Amino acid sequence: MIEFIKAHKKFVKWNLFIISLLFLSITLCNYWIINTTTKQLYSDVNSIPERKVGLVLGASKKASGGSNNLYFSFRIQAAFELFKAHKVQYLLLSGDNHVKGYDEPSDMREALIALGVPDSCIVLDYAGFRTLDSVVRSNEVFGEDSITIISQEFHNQRALFISNKNNINAIGFNAKEVHKNYSFKTRLREYFARVKCVLDIYILYTSPKFLGDKIKIGK
């Protein structure tokens, strides 16, 4: 019985240590990412500098329940506003397309064309499986070292953190935020995604799943 109690106490101590370490990691990574990207973020279309290419980060067109995904809708609207205001000349739509019947870049293209963006100003990146892939490929594959990243603020922060480490001169345009009640799970996942982001960059040295041939955007 005494041995069992000792083993139980040791188990509890180790679990508390692991939980504390995870909490500390989440807190530090969150603070680091937010504080190193704040000055690169814009929410006003009139004040954001002009860039040749706007990188639109992918999202599913539909939410899990079958309704329209507000993350998708608000990013498309933000991209359209930048293009309409001549703040970007081309839109690079980067998202997931690895499962048959699921095509984020094509869905974004369809939505932007419906708003009036010419197809000639749209470029698709079908290998944007993760934010890291989308950001790094914008430079390594599409040759852009000065871009505007378009997504919600919390997502832009992580994308800019990746771009900074990869010597990409990026700024972020914040799409309309989604109500907290709607986005609780996404926001919760983001904390863990930030820890993974730091690990990918500084510990694992993670590269995009695919690179491939160079593709030139515009003239």
C-alpha positions in Angstrom: 0.0 0.0 0.0 2.8 2.4 0.9 4.6 1.7 -2.4 1.3 2.3 -4.3 0.9 5.7 -2.6 4.5 6.7 -3.4 4.0 5.7 -7.0 0.8 7.6 -7.2 2.4 10.7 -5.8 5.2 10.4 -8.3 2.7 10.0 -11.1 0.8 13.1 -10.0 4.0 15.2 -9.7 5.1 14.2 -13.2 1.7 15.1 -14.6 1.7 18.4 -12.9 5.2 19.1 -14.2 4.2 18.2 -17.8 1.0 20.4 -17.6 3.0 23.3 -16.2 5.6 22.9 -18.9 2.9 22.9 -21.6 1.2 25.9 -20.1 4.5 27.8 -20.0 5.4 26.8 -23.6 2.0 28.0 -24.8 2.3 31.3 -22.9 5.8 32.1 -24.1 5.2 31.1 -27.7 2.0 33.1 -27.8 3.7 36.2 -26.3 6.7 35.8 -28.7 4.6 35.6 -31.8 2.2 38.4 -30.9 4.9 40.9 -29.9 7.2 40.3 -32.8 4.5 40.8 -35.5 2.3 43.6 -34.1 3.8 46.4 -36.2 3.3 44.4 -39.4 -0.5 44.1 -39.1 -3.1 46.4 -40.7 -6.8 46.5 -40.5 -7.5 49.6 -42.5 -7.4 49.2 -46.3 -6.5 52.9 -46.7 -3.4 52.8 -44.6 -1.8 49.5 -45.7 1.1 49.8 -48.1 0.8 48.5 -51.7 2.3 45.2 -52.6 2.4 43.2 -55.8 1.0 40.0 -54.3 -1.5 39.3 -51.7 -1.2 35.8 -50.2 -4.7 34.5 -49.1 -4.4 31.7 -46.6 -6.8 28.8 -47.3 -9.9 27.7 -45.3 -12.7 25.3 -45.9 -15.6 26.9 -47.8 -18.1 25.1 -45.5 -18.1 24.7 -41.7 -18.4 21.2 -40.2 -22.2 21.6 -40.0 -22.6 22.4 -43.6 -23.1 26.2 -43.2 -20.9 28.8 -44.8 -17.5 29.1 -43.1 -17.2 32.7 -41.9 -13.4 32.4 -41.8 -13.5 31.7 -45.6 -16.1 34.4 -46.3 -14.3 37.1 -44.4 -10.9 36.3 -46.0 -12.4 36.5 -49.4 -14.0 39.8 -48.7 -10.7 41.2 -47.3 -8.8 40.0 -50.4 -11.4 41.6 -52.6 -11.2 44.9 -50.7 -7.4 45.0 -51.1 -7.6 44.2 -54.8 -10.4 46.8 -55.4 -8.3 49.5 -53.6 -5.3 48.6 -55.8 -3.3 47.6 -52.7 -2.4 44.3 -54.4 -2.1 43.5 -58.1 -2.3 39.7 -57.8 -3.9 37.3 -55.4 -2.0 34.1 -54.6 -4.6 31.6 -53.2 -2.9 29.0 -51.2 -4.7 26.0 -49.6 -5.3 22.3 -49.2 -6.2 20.1 -52.2 -4.9 16.7 -51.2 -8.3 14.9 -50.9 -10.6 14.4 -53.8 -13.6 16.7 -53.7 -11.8 19.2 -51.3 -10.2 22.1 -53.1 -9.6 25.3 -51.1 -7.7 27.3 -53.8 -10.4 26.6 -56.4 -13.2 27.5 -54.0 -11.4 30.8 -53.2 -10.9 31.5 -56.9 -14.6 30.9 -57.7 -15.7 33.2 -54.9 -13.3 36.0 -55.9 -14.3 35.8 -59.6 -17.9 36.1 -58.5 -17.0 39.4 -56.8 -15.3 40.7 -59.9 -11.6 39.9 -59.6 -10.3 39.0 -63.1 -9.0 35.4 -63.4 -5.8 36.8 -64.9 -5.0 38.3 -61.5 -5.4 35.1 -59.6 -2.8 32.5 -59.0 -3.5 29.1 -57.3 -1.2 27.2 -55.0 -2.6 23.7 -54.4 0.2 22.7 -52.0 -0.6 25.1 -49.1 -1.3 22.2 -46.8 -0.2 24.2 -43.7 0.5 27.9 -43.0 4.2 27.2 -43.1 3.9 25.6 -46.5 1.9 28.6 -47.9 4.3 31.2 -46.6 7.5 29.5 -47.6 6.2 28.5 -51.0 5.2 32.1 -51.8 9.0 32.8 -51.9 10.6 29.5 -52.8 8.2 28.5 -55.6 6.5 31.8 -56.6 9.6 34.0 -56.1 7.9 36.7 -54.0 9.9 38.2 -51.2 7.5 41.1 -50.4 3.9 40.1 -49.8 0.7 41.0 -48.0 -0.7 38.0 -46.1 -4.5 38.0 -45.8 -6.3 36.1 -43.0 -7.8 36.8 -39.5 -5.4 38.6 -37.1 -4.5 35.6 -35.0 -3.6 33.6 -38.1 -1.7 36.5 -39.7 0.4 36.7 -36.5 1.7 33.2 -36.9 2.1 33.5 -40.7 4.2 36.7 -40.2 6.3 35.0 -37.6 7.1 32.3 -40.2 7.8 34.9 -42.9 10.2 36.8 -40.6 12.2 33.8 -39.9 12.4 33.0 -43.7 13.5 36.6 -44.6 10.3 37.4 -46.4 9.3 41.0 -46.2 5.6 40.5 -45.3 2.8 42.5 -43.8 -0.6 41.3 -42.8 -4.1 42.5 -43.6 -6.6 41.4 -41.0 -9.9 40.0 -42.3 -13.0 40.6 -40.2 -12.9 38.6 -36.9 -15.3 35.8 -36.3 -17.4 35.9 -33.1 -15.7 34.1 -30.2 -18.6 31.8 -29.6 -18.4 30.7 -33.3 -14.6 30.2 -33.2 -13.8 28.8 -29.8 -12.3 25.5 -31.1 -10.3 27.3 -33.7 -8.9 29.8 -31.2 -8.0 26.9 -28.8 -6.2 25.0 -31.5 -4.3 28.1 -32.4 -2.5 28.1 -29.1 -1.1 24.7 -29.8 -0.4 25.6 -33.4 1.9 28.4 -32.1 3.9 26.0 -30.1 4.2 23.7 -33.1 5.2 26.7 -35.2 8.1 27.6 -32.9 9.2 23.9 -32.8 9.0 23.7 -36.6 11.2 26.8 -37.1 13.8 26.5 -34.3 13.9 22.8 -33.4 12.6 20.6 -36.3 13.6 22.9 -39.2 10.5 21.8 -41.0 10.2 22.4 -44.8 7.1 22.5 -47.0 5.8 19.1 -48.0 6.3 20.0 -51.7 8.2 22.7 -53.5 8.6 22.1 -57.2 9.2 24.2 -60.3 9.4 28.0 -60.1 6.3 29.9 -61.1 6.4 33.6 -61.9 3.5 35.8 -61.0 2.7 38.6 -63.4 5.3 40.6 -65.4 
